């Protein structure tokens, strides 16, 4: 950042000893170090906020791109799903039926599985009896 050579540093030290004095020099160096640390921290926070803003802008740009591509793909291939046999929409996970019965999809599926199991047991008992 600063291009200070040994000769410049030696000149700064000599001037500091003469102006400040050897007694107060450690306190002055400590104070200067604290100011430098605060400045670095402030610059780090500033840099992080700028990076964050740039990242958010890039993400918004990418989301717009993806939305445009998705829209284009849906326009080009939107009629492909009805051409497949038996495909009428998204996969059914039982949510529609669950909404009608007031149960969750997993409860509904568990009830169907239990019913199927009890029917299988009844059928097996009839087969054994005959």
Beta strands, then each sheet from edge to edge (+ up, - down):
end
